[in-house]
């Protein structure tokens, strides 16, 4: 999950990048979100690990409107198709 950590750091450091990512997740287009993550250095393996991991209680509480906040990263519900 090293590439996810780097991606999180990039989002925290760059407001414009974070806003662009947020807009993509609101559209709920999983292909676009996955491509965005890959373009910014997230590995295929880390994306699969992120999608397939169990959510914590806090993350489950954060599920709303078809988006899931996982490790500070919003994921569209449609990412399920990438399992």
Backbone as CSV, one residue per row, in Angstrom:
resi,resn,N_x,N_y,N_z,CA_x,CA_y,CA_z,C_x,C_y,C_z
1,UNK,0.821,-1.198,0.000,0.000,0.000,0.000,0.866,1.263,0.000
2,UNK,2.114,1.084,-0.324,3.049,2.212,-0.342,2.641,3.273,-1.365
3,UNK,2.194,2.838,-2.533,1.825,3.828,-3.549,0.543,4.574,-3.165
4,UNK,-0.326,3.929,-2.381,-1.529,4.602,-1.875,-1.114,5.700,-0.903
5,UNK,-0.156,5.403,-0.041,0.317,6.408,0.921,0.885,7.622,0.195
6,UNK,1.648,7.389,-0.850,2.213,8.502,-1.623,1.105,9.307,-2.298
7,UNK,0.092,8.606,-2.815,-1.044,9.265,-3.441,-1.785,10.135,-2.420
8,UNK,-1.998,9.609,-1.222,-2.647,10.374,-0.156,-1.861,11.641,0.159
9,UNK,-0.545,11.512,0.230,0.306,12.667,0.511,0.189,13.711,-0.593
10,UNK,0.137,13.255,-1.844,-0.028,14.183,-2.968,-1.353,14.932,-2.861
11,UNK,-2.429,14.218,-2.512,-3.740,14.853,-2.387,-3.753,15.879,-1.257
12,UNK,-3.082,15.551,-0.157,-3.031,16.475,0.980,-2.203,17.715,0.657
13,UNK,-1.174,17.545,-0.161,-0.260,18.647,-0.472,-0.756,19.546,-1.603
14,UNK,-1.635,19.037,-2.441,-2.073,19.783,-3.630,-3.595,19.884,-3.653
15,UNK,-4.100,21.035,-3.260,-5.542,21.246,-3.178,-6.216,21.065,-4.530
16,UNK,-5.598,21.566,-5.584,-6.194,21.435,-6.916,-6.304,19.974,-7.338
17,UNK,-5.283,19.205,-7.058,-5.304,17.774,-7.369,-6.398,17.078,-6.560
18,UNK,-6.508,17.436,-5.287,-7.534,16.844,-4.424,-8.937,17.182,-4.922
19,UNK,-9.129,18.413,-5.362,-10.443,18.810,-5.884,-10.767,18.081,-7.182
20,UNK,-9.758,17.928,-8.030,-9.960,17.179,-9.280,-10.351,15.737,-8.983
21,UNK,-9.653,15.137,-8.033,-9.952,13.757,-7.639,-11.357,13.655,-7.043
22,UNK,-11.710,14.613,-6.196,-13.035,14.601,-5.579,-14.129,14.671,-6.643
23,UNK,-13.953,15.526,-7.646,-14.941,15.639,-8.726,-15.094,14.312,-9.465
24,UNK,-13.974,13.634,-9.694,-14.029,12.339,-10.380,-14.820,11.325,-9.562
25,UNK,-14.602,11.310,-8.257,-15.310,10.339,-7.422,-16.794,10.642,-7.347
26,UNK,-17.159,11.916,-7.446,-18.575,12.288,-7.416,-19.298,11.818,-8.669
27,UNK,-18.577,11.713,-9.784,-19.172,11.222,-11.024,-19.419,9.712,-10.988
28,UNK,-18.804,9.035,-10.041,-18.980,7.596,-9.831,-18.566,6.762,-11.045
29,UNK,-17.584,7.244,-11.803,-17.062,6.492,-12.934,-15.776,5.808,-12.494
30,UNK,-15.865,4.532,-12.211,-14.725,3.820,-11.636,-13.515,3.793,-12.559
31,UNK,-13.741,3.675,-13.858,-12.615,3.634,-14.799,-11.808,4.931,-14.725
32,UNK,-12.508,6.039,-14.659,-11.842,7.333,-14.592,-11.053,7.472,-13.294
33,UNK,-11.656,7.041,-12.192,-10.968,7.119,-10.893,-9.730,6.230,-10.892
34,UNK,-9.865,5.004,-11.364,-8.727,4.083,-11.402,-7.625,4.648,-12.293
35,UNK,-7.987,5.170,-13.447,-6.982,5.751,-14.344,-6.294,6.952,-13.705
36,UNK,-7.053,7.776,-13.006,-6.472,8.925,-12.311,-5.458,8.446,-11.272
37,UNK,-5.832,7.443,-10.501,-4.934,6.919,-9.472,-3.671,6.344,-10.110
38,UNK,-3.828,5.592,-11.192,-2.672,5.012,-11.883,-1.767,6.103,-12.443
39,UNK,-2.380,7.131,-13.030,-1.614,8.243,-13.589,-0.765,8.929,-12.521
40,UNK,-1.238,8.885,-11.290,-0.533,9.532,-10.187,0.236,8.521,-9.333
41,UNK,0.613,7.404,-9.948,1.576,6.495,-9.341,1.051,5.358,-8.496
42,UNK,-0.260,5.179,-8.413,-0.801,4.079,-7.610,-0.721,2.799,-8.442
43,UNK,-0.166,1.764,-7.854,0.014,0.496,-8.562,-1.305,-0.270,-8.676
44,UNK,-1.378,-1.134,-9.686,-2.557,-1.992,-9.854,-2.783,-2.833,-8.604
45,UNK,-1.713,-3.362,-8.058,-1.813,-4.214,-6.863,-2.399,-3.435,-5.686
46,UNK,-1.930,-2.204,-5.480,-2.452,-1.406,-4.372,-3.907,-1.024,-4.585
47,UNK,-4.301,-0.776,-5.830,-5.702,-0.471,-6.111,-6.570,-1.680,-5.774
48,UNK,-6.144,-2.861,-6.191,-6.908,-4.079,-5.872,-6.963,-4.312,-4.369
49,UNK,-5.839,-4.103,-3.681,-5.812,-4.270,-2.226,-6.765,-3.292,-1.542
50,UNK,-6.785,-2.054,-2.029,-7.657,-1.038,-1.456,-9.123,-1.412,-1.640
51,UNK,-9.466,-1.896,-2.820,-10.849,-2.265,-3.124,-11.289,-3.480,-2.316
52,UNK,-10.394,-4.432,-2.130,-10.764,-5.706,-1.512,-10.625,-5.745,0.005
53,UNK,-10.092,-4.714,0.603,-9.878,-4.756,2.050,-11.177,-4.540,2.813
54,UNK,-11.180,-5.028,4.028,-12.322,-4.828,4.917,-12.331,-3.381,5.395
55,UNK,-13.504,-2.790,5.470,-13.620,-1.424,5.971,-13.652,-1.426,7.494
56,UNK,-13.039,-0.407,8.078,-13.103,-0.236,9.525,-14.494,0.284,9.893
57,UNK,-14.804,0.291,11.177,-16.095,0.818,11.627,-16.245,2.286,11.249
58,UNK,-15.167,3.062,11.386,-15.220,4.476,11.012,-15.488,4.643,9.523
59,UNK,-14.847,3.816,8.700,-15.059,3.885,7.258,-16.483,3.494,6.898
60,UNK,-17.015,2.475,7.577,-18.396,2.080,7.334,-19.359,3.209,7.695
61,UNK,-19.052,3.927,8.776,-19.886,5.063,9.172,-19.833,6.175,8.128
62,UNK,-18.729,6.241,7.376,-18.556,7.294,6.398,-19.182,7.012,5.051
63,UNK,-19.751,5.833,4.876,-20.363,5.492,3.595,-21.649,6.305,3.436
64,UNK,-21.673,7.091,2.364,-22.865,7.918,2.129,-22.885,8.352,0.671
65,UNK,-24.028,8.370,0.082,-24.186,8.888,-1.274,-23.382,8.152,-2.328
66,UNK,-23.134,6.868,-2.109,-22.427,6.088,-3.116,-20.924,6.269,-3.096
67,UNK,-20.406,6.984,-2.088,-18.961,7.162,-2.001,-18.486,6.592,-0.677
68,UNK,-17.292,6.065,-0.692,-16.701,5.494,0.497,-15.376,6.186,0.749
69,UNK,-15.157,6.621,1.978,-13.894,7.214,2.352,-13.020,6.120,2.941
70,UNK,-11.970,5.759,2.217,-11.055,4.718,2.667,-9.672,5.343,2.770
71,UNK,-9.137,5.325,3.966,-7.801,5.889,4.196,-7.697,7.313,3.666
72,UNK,-8.776,8.080,3.786,-8.763,9.458,3.345,-8.999,9.643,1.859
73,UNK,-9.278,8.556,1.146,-9.486,8.616,-0.294,-10.921,8.201,-0.595
74,UNK,-11.652,9.057,-1.303,-13.009,8.700,-1.685,-12.994,7.738,-2.855
75,UNK,-13.768,6.700,-2.733,-13.892,5.703,-3.789,-15.342,5.646,-4.236
76,UNK,-15.588,5.666,-5.529,-16.964,5.519,-5.984,-17.430,4.081,-5.798
77,UNK,-18.691,3.931,-5.568,-19.290,2.620,-5.362,-18.996,1.681,-6.530
78,UNK,-18.882,2.219,-7.728,-18.698,1.389,-8.912,-17.320,0.729,-8.980
79,UNK,-16.420,1.039,-8.066,-15.129,0.364,-8.050,-15.275,-1.121,-7.734
80,UNK,-16.417,-1.511,-7.214,-16.664,-2.909,-6.918,-16.454,-3.796,-8.144
81,UNK,-16.702,-3.284,-9.333,-16.558,-4.086,-10.532,-15.107,-4.452,-10.817
82,UNK,-14.167,-3.819,-10.149,-12.746,-4.086,-10.382,-12.190,-5.173,-9.457
83,UNK,-13.034,-5.748,-8.641,-12.564,-6.798,-7.719,-12.095,-8.008,-8.475
